[in-house]
Amino acid sequence: MAMSCKDSNGAAAAAAAVAMDNGKYVRYTVEQVEALERIYHECPKPSSMRRQQMIREMPILSNIEPKQIKVWFQNRRCREKQRKEASRLQGVNRKLTAMNKLLMEENDRLQKQVSQLVYENSYFRQHTPTNALATKDTSCESVVTSGQQHHLTPQHPPRDASPAGLLSIAEETLTEFLSKATGTAVEWVQMPGMKPGPDSIGIVAISHGCSGVAARACGLVGLEPTRVAEILKDRPSWFRDCRAVDVLNVLPTANGGTIELLYMQLYAPTTLAPGRDFWLLRYTSVMDDGSLVVCERSLSNTQNGPSMPPVQNFVRAEILPSGYLIRPCDGGGSIIHIVDHMNLEAWSAPEVLRPLYESSTVIAQKATMAALRQLRQISQDISESSLPNWGRRPAALRALSHRLSRGFNEALNGFSDDGWSLIGNNDGMDDITIVVNSNPEKLMGLNISFTSGFTSITNAVLCAKASMLLQNVPPAILLRFLREHRSEWADSNIIDAYSAAAVKIIGPCTFLGPQLLEVIKLEGVAHSPEHAMMPRDVFHLQLCSGMDEKAVGTCSELIFAPIDASFADDAPLLPSGFRIIPLGSGKEASSPNRTLDLASALETGTAGNRPLSNLSISGGATRSVMTIAFQFAFESHMQDSVASMARQYVRSIISSVQRVALALSPSNLGPHGALRSPLGTPEAHTLARWICQSYRSYMGVELLKPSDEGNESILKALWHHSDAIMCCSMKALPVFTFANQGGLDMLETTLVALQDISLENIFDDHGRKNLCSEFPQIMQQGFASLQGGICLSSMGRPISYERAVAWKVLNEDDNAHCICFMFVNWSFV
């Protein structure tokens, strides 16, 4: 059967579709095609009964056979698929064209940089070593300004605060910004781990050898330039460290642009350093080629511009000429160049934290790439908003995750203008900081069912917070452990709002760029004993980020807040959780493996603190700082008892994290994040030998390839076996006691947490029934083969496996020691 058809955009009409049945062609009329099109939009794939019903109910189709209608719908679906594919390929082609243009411009910039370096090298060779090297010529030819030369003035002449003086500063800011965005004023190197391509976020680079910290990115976004500028100017909506941006004055310019005077505040990422604030001039203008530029710089006293007095609890930092160059792209969308160049005044932070303020990679991750990611996500929302079954808008979910981050930052910083006040002594000897907030606006509408057993009338919020230095611990691995094994750090003997007998993920997890937003249920939570309440379930909204071990310089966070079924969009949240920030390399001279508390050791200028000389820089070990903050709602007259409870609870968490961090340190970790130390014990070698001997005894074949290198080789071969191998205890509720690397990958866990997983919990209903039916055979005959099916990892992800083999592991006395399972050809569904 064949069919030829004409597809016209307007009336699909005059010569409509043609079908052939029994050698005869049938031509559809315009009215018939219109009727079929209407039905197609309602039901693209009608069943046989539906096609017959169409013929009965629509007389205009009475002369068409059901088989002909079936063919018409098949071809209509095929044409629709071809159109979608063509549209997708056109989009990919536009991306490749724009990316090629960006790469050509980057190549042009690099060639200029090479020429300049060659010139400087020649200059150096021609002069004696005593002569100083000539100052680097920052003159450059901007790709965007089509050959115009911009000469940067190293010394800015004094100006007044008049519009003319501000315009002069703005024009110089524009010139310097363009020299960084498309010229050679800054030496840029590719961001580690970032490879440009059509599906990448863009071309990202960081500065090399310039003052301050700087990052640059360029990419393609599917939004018009004015919309891009509007989004980027609203910095608090996408830059999670940004507390506020206040526009204090707006001045129009003669060329149609605007000059704005801004005051901006950034949250401090830890409890160990103050926040940063900026006094800025922002200049928005349109260039001759239609490009839109938004550039900004800090205003300083040397420029004789308007000044902003210092603000308590903030360190005045500086933004060097930075901004956004937004160029309209052929076929729609924009090509955007972003430059972030800052001096964060690292001297004001404790010495061990200064790498955090001196890293261009951190600026790239937090600000530059976050801006590009926000633009791409909004563009994707717009393109997919017309799809059916769109569900909850990603914009609403991003706003929810933003509220979690902002609430955590507010509690962590505890600014007085937000209503926070410090309680207790501040002599530097206590490792836990307690702040209280009685602001009615913060408590309005607070869900009082999550007060952890205290009275239901809450009129205050308490936050207990602390920071600690982690030595030689991968942040991503530690964060995953904290997320997956809450019982390891939540002390249910002290408070129950954050601990439970079991944790379940409710509903699908939503990935928002590099973040994961999910709702979890804490099962079996009990109120405090004095209230004699029955256990209940508690729901938390949870945000995870930084779980990728390969990401460079990424901050890892686990933030959660209690919610209930009546959770409204404007309901206040009390976020608590953990933030782990990599710092680079370092070690404590006295005890390299010890987790050092920083709350009393690293504050500057406080009596009773220990000196910083205990810490020395080392290139071998990696360091990170973990900040913990937990919030509790309570009634004001119970402040002392709640503060004591909160202090004790956070101390118990610190103790638990120290224990886990020591176990997860690379000295105890293998290359894939599994514990190495148990594998070196005699017990591990003995167990590996028993597993292989029992398999050979029951199956008649070798589990591993023969080797004469002894027990060590057996354990190593078992550890790297391609299939997932794991052992279970022989108890009423079997739990896993050992797994090779494949087994740990399959269960998505580590050896230290393996014993928290029971055999029953990883199987679905069909698998459990199959296992129960085969279990007597395993105990009597010694082995059994299980049918393929589906099981679950510790994170709830489904896993398919082709088949599974189970056998008894016998010890030296031929007594059953455990049961071993081998899952063959497993993969995540």
Beta strands, then each sheet from edge to edge (+ up, - down):
strand 1: 3-4
strand 2: 18-21
strand 3: 24-27
strand 4: 140-141
strand 5: 149-150
strand 6: 188-190
strand 7: 203-207
strand 8: 213-221
strand 9: 242-252
strand 10: 258-266
strand 11: 275-286
strand 12: 292-298
strand 13: 314-316
strand 14: 318-319
strand 15: 322-328
strand 16: 334-343
strand 17: 420-423
strand 18: 433-437
strand 19: 460-471
strand 20: 502-512
strand 21: 515-525
strand 22: 536-545
strand 23: 556-563
strand 24: 576-585
strand 25: 587-588
strand 26: 596-597
strand 27: 615-616
strand 28: 622-634
strand 29: 724-728
strand 30: 736-739
strand 31: 783-792
strand 32: 798-810
strand 33: 816-824
strand 34: 827-828
sheet 1: 1+ 2- 3+
sheet 2: 4+ 5-
sheet 3: 6+ 7- 8+ 16- 14+
sheet 4: 6+ 7- 8+ 16- 15+ 12- 11+ 10- 9+
sheet 5: 6+ 7- 8+ 16- 15+ 12- 11+ 13+
sheet 6: 17+ 18- 19+ 26-
sheet 7: 17+ 18- 19+ 28- 24+ 23- 22+ 21- 20+
sheet 8: 25+ 27-
sheet 9: 30+ 29- 33+ 32- 31+
sheet 10: 30+ 29- 33+ 32- 34+
end
